[in-house]
Amino acid sequence: MDTPLDSASTPAYDDVRTAPRALATEAVHAGRDDLARQGLHAPPIDLSTTYPSYDSRAEAARIDAFATDGAELDGTPVYGRLGNPTVARFETALARLEGTEAAVAFASGMAALSAVLLVRSAAGLRHVVAVRPLYGCSDHLLTAGLLGTEVTWTGPAGIADALRPDTGLVMVETPANPTLAEVDLRAVAHACGSVPLLVDNTFATPVLQRPAEQGARLVLHSATKYLGGHGDVMAGVVACDEELAARLRQVRFATGGVLHPLAGYLLLRGLSTLPVRVRAASATAAELAARLADDPRVARVHYPSIGGAMVSFEVHGDPHAVIGGVGLITPAVSLGSVDTLIQHPASISHRIVDADDRRGAGVGDRLLRMSVGLEDVEDLWADLDRALGERPGPPSVRGLHEVMS
Ligand SMILES: *Cc1c(COP(=O)(O)O)cnc(C)c1O
C-alpha cells in the first residue's frame, strides 16, 4: 500500500505536483509524483483483490459515500472492483494529459463507451446523436441499440437539429476511424448546447488534440492503441469532469468492466513515451502519405490536417492483394503499436457495420488503413511499394499496348 501523500509533503514536492507542466513532462511524471518521496522509482503494481480493514463501521460510511456521490475512496482500498491504486495512477496521469478533472479506466474501449451510455440512460436520457464514421464496434453498439439506447446518425452540421429532450449524448470521432475525416470540435461543441459531447480521441491522442479544451465533456480512448502503445494491453478510459466521473465509477463498480492492475502499470509505462512515439510515427506517416499521394497505383490518400500516425488510402487494384503482399508490415487489425499494421476496414474493423451504412460513411471497398509505427521510413516504403504490385507503365507505352492488343 502506498504511503499517504501528506506524510511525504514538502514545499518543493507540492510545487512540483501542482505547477503547470508541459505535456512531455506530464507524460513522464503525472500519477508518479509521490514515488521518489516513497523511496520508489517504478510504480508499484498492487494486485490485491481485497484489503484488510479492522473498522467495519468506517467501511460502511465509506461505502455509503461511494454509493451516494461516486467519489474516489480515500485511504485504504476496499475491493478491486471499487478501485485499485495502480489503475488510479494511470487515471491521474491521463486526466492531466487531457486537461480534465478526472479519468476513469475500463477493461477496454468498448467497456468505456458502454459505461458512458449506461450513465446517460440511467439519467433517463436514452437518445444519442452520432456522426459517422465511428469505429466499427461503436457504430454497431449504437445501431443495434444493445444497451437500450436509440441513435440518430447525422453530419456535423445536423447535430443541433437532431437533438431531442431525451438526448443524453452527442458522439464524434476525429480523426475518424478509418477514413481520418475530421470534425470542427468547437463548432460541434457549440451545436450540442447543454448535451454532453463525447469525443473519441483514440487516433489523435492528447499529443495532437485535447478535445476538452474545445468543449468536449467526455474524452474517450481505446487505450489499447496509442496510450498502451506496444500492442500488449487492452484498455479503455474516459477523461471528464468529476461529476460524470463519479457516475462512471458507480457504473464500473456495478457492471464490473474494471481494468486489471497490470494493465494499469503497462499503460502508465506507455504514457511516458507517448509524445515521443506519436511525434516520430507521425513524421514517418506524413512522409508515407506524401509518397502514396504521388503513386499511380493509389487512387486517394487520407491524412489528417492535424497529422498523426494513421494513413488511409484507396488503391486502384485489389486491396486484398496488398494485405497479402506485405512482409515487414503486419497485416492485422488494431493500431497504435510500435510496429506498422495494415488492414482492410470493409473486411475487418468495420465489417460489422451494414455495407450501405459503411459505404455511405466513406468506408469504400478499396480503402486500406495503415497504422504507422517506429520503423525506418525507407524500409516501410520498400515493403509498401512491393505490396502495391506492378506500377502501370508510362501512358504512351500503355496506349501503344492497347492499340496492339
Ligand atoms: C479500437 C477502438 C475502439 C474500441 O476499443 P477496444 O479497446 O478495442 O475496446 C474505440 N474507438 C476507436 C477509435 C478504436 O480504434
The ligand as an SDF file (V2000), in Angstrom:
LIG
                    3D

 15 15  0  0  0  0  0  0  0  0999 V2000
  -10.2650    0.1590  -31.1080 C   0  0  0  0  0  0  0  0  0  0  0  0
  -11.1400    1.3230  -30.9860 C   0  0  0  0  0  0  0  0  0  0  0  0
  -12.1890    1.3440  -30.0630 C   0  0  0  0  0  0  0  0  0  0  0  0
  -12.5450    0.1520  -29.2130 C   0  0  0  0  0  0  0  0  0  0  0  0
  -11.5580   -0.0700  -28.2630 O   0  0  0  0  0  0  0  0  0  0  0  0
  -11.2180   -1.5270  -27.6430 P   0  0  0  0  0  0  0  0  0  0  0  0
  -10.1120   -1.2240  -26.7060 O   0  0  0  0  0  0  0  0  0  0  0  0
  -10.8670   -2.4320  -28.7780 O   0  0  0  0  0  0  0  0  0  0  0  0
  -12.4680   -1.9890  -26.9520 O   0  0  0  0  0  0  0  0  0  0  0  0
  -12.9330    2.5130  -29.9450 C   0  0  0  0  0  0  0  0  0  0  0  0
  -12.6630    3.5940  -30.7120 N   0  0  0  0  0  0  0  0  0  0  0  0
  -11.6680    3.6030  -31.6110 C   0  0  0  0  0  0  0  0  0  0  0  0
  -11.4170    4.8240  -32.4320 C   0  0  0  0  0  0  0  0  0  0  0  0
  -10.8820    2.4700  -31.7890 C   0  0  0  0  0  0  0  0  0  0  0  0
   -9.8990    2.4860  -32.7110 O   0  0  0  0  0  0  0  0  0  0  0  0
  1  2  1  0
  2  3  1  0
  2 14  2  0
  3  4  1  0
  3 10  2  0
  4  5  1  0
  5  6  1  0
  6  7  2  0
  6  8  1  0
  6  9  1  0
 10 11  1  0
 11 12  2  0
 12 13  1  0
 12 14  1  0
 14 15  1  0
M  END
$$$$
